[in-house]
Amino acid sequence: MTGNHTESTDTHTESTETRTEQDSLGTFEVPRDAYWGVHTARALDNFAISGERIGHYPALITALAAVKQAACQANRELGLLDERRAEAIEAACAEIRGGALHEQFPIDPIQGGAGTSTNMNANEVIANRALELLGYERGDYAELDPLDHVNLGQSTNDVYPTAVKLAVIAHIRRLVAALERLADEFARKSAEFADVIKMGRTQLQDAVPMTLGQEFATFAIMLREDCARLEEGTALLREVNLGGTAIGTGINGHPLYPALACARLGEITGENVVPAENLIEATQDCGAFVQVSGILKRVAVKLSKTCNDLRLMSSGPITGLREITLPPVQAGSSIMPGKVNPVIPETVNQIAFEAIGADLTVTMAAEGGQFQLNAFEPIIAHSLLRITAHLTAAADTLATKCVNGITAHRDHLESGVNRSIGIVTALTPHIGYAASARIAKHALQTGQSVATVATKLGLLTAETVAELLAPHRLAGLPD
């Protein structure tokens, strides 16, 4: 797009005054009080896709500022950037990392150009804030330029994926904390229900007895296993291609820059960031994102399976399984008075479906890259950041709005065990499979209990049956 263009300012700034900026395509009018400039303005014009902004992900903006600050420090130490400009750039980055100016990142996260618009947005905001700190007007790029100074020795192709990896790590940390909180709630319920005997089920049919506490302990264990897998995934994300510039060859960069920039980035973020062994490979390979996405899918699958179980166990309240009651949080029907639905588990199910779909998006985006760069990293970033945020909210909501208020129908569960033919399995080692099957068939036909039938048929004494079918023994608990 060439020629003058006045960008609408209604959704981006209060001012109607503009300043003229220029890029290789021509001039462009941007709001006078905006910290972003011509490249961001063109991106706003080009990418009105999702209705969201990259500023919606504070972790991404913070990570971009951290990368720019680390690059600035490295360039200053290498004598490539003077002290005065470096100090101003660093100060601007520190402010952004502290939460300032995030509203100045208005472009859509879904964009062409492999993240170029996002990198340009960061360069412009940092440059214009640095200019202010130096006492100059925004847009006075002759004094401090977004590309020549803020982006010195860098390319979108190493800055953007590095920032995305750091942002995803931050999101994963929050997700792990939420999953641990949810696991704690399940563990607490496990202790509360440790003495509640119930029938276990396989293929929705009665199997053998267990305790409700054992069932809830399983939910906690599954979650904690995934926390460990997520932690392993972050290790892959700490290997970055910073310093590889355009395609990983390091063109226009100092040979000492990659190691130095990564070291400074590690100091700034507290993450053990390391340069990839081969920067050309790392610039085109999205394998780490695919693996992390797969782990997130695994988390989603387990959360959804758990919620399926909670919904089934709470079905009723009269004609369903009625093993547990979920805390009521809202009316369940506009036509059926008194109906209450398992809306919290249903919400988590839907987020899980979204996460599973996002994994396919990440997979196809990673597969779709060509040659030395993957142009589709923006949708990978958007998918991973969105899903980690949604899964975090889902885990917290499930813990606080559902699991911590679950109650058990103890008498109903115990009665079910006593009436089930599944307990005949405990007799098999003593009378054999055929005799046990005979007892089960007779009990099912007559409605009598397994204990009654076993004694009636003379296969075992009443005392032996009572011992073998003792509730604690059935559930595998110690005497």
C-alpha angles and dihedrals in degrees: 000000000000135000131043118323129178111213116217107249101193096103099032109041142000096234124090092195117102141198125212118241129179136212133167091286097054139268127330132186115232129179110278094229096046118111090208122077147197098316092051090046091055090048090052088052094047106039115050094145119121103019088237131105132221086242086069085078106059090181090062094049091047090049092049090052091048092052091048091048092050090048090050092051092048093048092049093050090049091052094245097116126044121240097246096054093038092055092050093047092048092049091051091049091049091053092051091048087053091057102268124136096008088135086065090072099079104149124114115264089223104073142138122245101065091273097315092134091053092050091047091049090054092046092052097045092048092045095050094046089047089051090054091051088052091050099255134122122262110265095031091128095161085078099041122003127205092222106029095046113015093039095038112150091000143105132196085244094068101025098051100049090044091053092045091053092051091047092050090049089054091050092048091053090056091045092051090051091051093048090050090052090050091047089052090054092051090047091051090052089047090060091045092052097039093117098041109110118206140156118270116219136215120188087358090295129112110275120165132318126274136156125267085233091061090051093052091044087059091056090054093048093050091053094048091050089057092048087059091049091050091052089053089051093057090060089065091051094055091069105087140176096226108151095029090101115186104001105350099277091104095235113181090012132111113252091234094048102088096057093039095047092048091049091052091045090054091052092049097046102030089233122125094242115182133181114253115254090241115026094194091057092043093052094059102030118091094176094120091056091049092051094048090047089053091053090050088052089052090052090049093049093052093045091050093047089051091050090049088056093048091051092049094045091051096045115132126015086213111358101033132074090285094190096138138011121227116214110266111240103169144359111283105210142030091210107028110066115218096018115139122190132204090248097158096056088042090056092050090049090056093049088051090053088051091051092050090052092047090055089060089050091053091046094052093043091052092046092048096063118114130212117318100356139037107225092192101067092112092068089045090053093045092048096048096043093046095047096046089051092048094046090050091053090045093053093048092047093048091050098046102032100037124008099049091056100045116127129192130230093224100176093045092051093048091048089053091054092050092050097043122101088210091087090069086083088077090062096052097087089056104041104017135248097282095052091045091051088051090054092048093050093048093047091050093049097046101033090234121136123262090244092054094047094046091053094041092054090050094238095125137007119255090246093053092046091051091051095046093046097045107138096237091050092049091054093047093247123149119264 
